[in-house]
Amino acid sequence: MEVVTLFVNFYKSLDTQSLSELKNIYSDDVVFVDPVTEHKGFAAVHRYFEQLLADVNECTFDISQIKEADSTVFVNWKMYFRHPKLKAGKLISVEGISQLIVKKQKICYQRDYYDLGSMLYEQVPLLGTVIKYLKKRLAS
């Protein structure tokens, strides 16, 4: 699907200049869900990306696998980002998967799955230490 190629290219080169590509990727009535928020409509998704890019110093994605089945697409990815308030601005990586539903060559639904703890909570100095300790205890 052509829109999947556009999606992958957008995420690989995610920056404010690439925001103009969103109109070629997402439908007007898109629903975008991740572990933190839900955005309904193209304008809300566009604002989400504007805010995301304003908040981080860097954000890139490596796409490792794409599986298509009819109008549903699953994309495995690893996100690398630097946020000035997390881990002293050092690079953080988070693995995830996106479920996409495509209609009329545009994404009308996207749900991202990733470990919010490894993305956010583990990066907070004291809280991160406690969460990592608890994970080790649960694993043993």
Steps between C-alpha positions, in 0.01 A plus 500: 500500500632840406380661823711253701809616313407862576444407867840329528682788329324754723603323821856437383555872440274643768549876530296818474568524126339161441170606664368607160500129404236418761217597263616226260507238777204556733129536418294796620320277752807311624509361854850479652540315832811436708554401866477867605236669285237473229467749214195520276514674165782616277538839674547331840760259360685786332507693832626187676798475265570875524508475880706181498764655278503821705562303821783270387853579388505202265260225394572230243358157422647177368234289331582130535197319361177570312214251468195575285170311510220653294450852636693440824874557529731427793828690522773404747728788591760631740481865594805699605445836664657763721284701735660776709308393813567125476829323571684834490428532128678175413375271225211272600378207290160335513372206294142495383248398240237699312174356376375693200167478322500638147197618304512681167883502511517691829542391859170540683608326821835462674560337834851497640607242757816551706625478857418837653709408805821462300421814302413729787494368857835321487664823383402696813798476742353358824189345349704329228720326755197368688327376182814324374543333841137382499535362146807299603318364807198397294721331240685285755 
